[in-house]
Every structure is written in C-alpha cells, then in structure tokens.
Amino acid sequence: MNRTTAAVAAMIGASLAGEASAEALKKVPPALNPGKAYVLVEYPLQRNPIKFPGSRTYIPLMDGLVLARYDTELRDVRGLGKAKARALPKGASPVEPFRNRPVAAVPPSRMMLLELEPDTWVVQGWGTTSFSLGSYTFTLEPGTVTDLGVVSSAADWAQGEGPAKAGDVIAAAFLGPFAKRPKVAPARVSFRPRTTQDMPIPAGIPSDRVKPVQFTPGAEFGNYLGGLVNRIEGVNARLKAGTGETPSAPPQK
C-alpha cells in the first residue's frame, strides 16, 4: 500500500470510528426512522469443500459489500478524489463497510439490514476489491427499505488461471518465506431479485415501505480500498462470455 492509499484508508477509518448515522442492525427496529433509509441484502453461504469429520458445512462469511455515498456529477465517492470539494458534514463517513451482523439467519443464508443516510450510493467493492473500473449506483429515499436481493461473489480469474492446488499450498507451507506467492484474483459480484425460495423479508418491516433496488450501471471512482481493482461484473468474466461462460447478472430493472 503506498502512502497516498494508506492516508486515504486512515482517513476513512477515522471517520468510520466516529460515524453514528450508518449501522448494521441486529434486529428490526420497532419503527423505521423517517429521516433514514434502509437496505436489505441476503448473503448465501458457500459450502465448505473440506469434508473432514467435524468440519463446518458452510464457509463463514468473512467478506461482503462495501457501499459508499456517490457524487453523480463529479463521478467519485463523496468527499474523496474528484468529489473532495463536496465534503460530507463533519463526522459523517462516505463509506459503509461490510459488517457481519445479520438481522436474520436461516441456513445457508444471512440477511443484513443496514440503516443509512438517504443519498445516492454506489457498490464500492467487495472485501478489499474496489469496483472503481465500473459499478452500480442506486438511490436511497428516506423512510424506505431498498431490497438489493441476493448477492453472490466469485473470484474473477483470468483465462487459464485459478486458485492454488492443495499440493501447492502444502508445499508452500514447508518452504515458508521461500515459497512462490500464490496468484490472487479480484472479486466480482452479481445480484438477483429475491424469490419465494430465498429468505423472507423479516417480520416487522412494513411491506409498503419495501421496494426492489433500481441499479444504474457505469459508475467510476477512485480506488480507496487499497486492494485490487475490477469491474463489478468482472473484467475476466466479460472476456470469457464469448467462450460460452456466463458473466454476472445485469442490473435489476
């Protein structure tokens, strides 16, 4: 991480530490705050490929969506980069990082309910992968619950590349610092609308306040996560689409 990226990351971290207006809720509030906006999103867990006795059935949810407030005119995260001149109010954070605090859990999925500021938001990334090359924005209106549906992520491996094989991992463990560093792929993400086969919207959320997300593609911005960069659908997934492989789902309409 270079000094500029480290400084930006520190700034974001400091603002998050004092931010009280963005929250991942662990239970449905008795009443929605009319001055806030809410987001629902479901994360399906991945099956654990390790089959040893006593091993977990599913891999714990370690990474997830990173959302950010977006300036559609200056085309950057609000208060940062090209939109630095349009800073947010003192103490407000432009970023809502992933927090594993489900409001509901029904194996194999987790449901998150976020309380955010009404604004235009962008899917900034997944984990430390920034979708600065192209992502989706969506508008959050006060007193509403926007359902992002079901989100899934995958490693966006280039043609002919893939995760390290088990034998290579074991060999690297013996070689220690002399081992060849494994290749790392950026993440890509896809969304799909909720169906009757998915988790239901939690009880207590007024159905007349819930609306499906309306994504707008094509948002670009600076890389403020300090990791790899990608398009939200995946650069390599797009290239592979011509070979018959299916890229991520398009934005919901």
Secondary structure, DSSP 8 states (H G I E B T S, - for coil): --HHHHHHHHHHHHHHHT--S-EEESS--SS--TTSEEEEEEEE--B-S---TT--SB------EEEEEEETTTTEETTSGGGTTS--STT--SEE------SEEETTEEEEEEEE-SEEEEEEEETTEEEEEEEEEEEE-TT-EEEEEEEEEEE---TT-----HHHHHHHHHHGGGS-------EEEEEE---TTS----TTS-GGGEEE---EEEE-----SSS-EEETT-HHHHHHGGGT---------
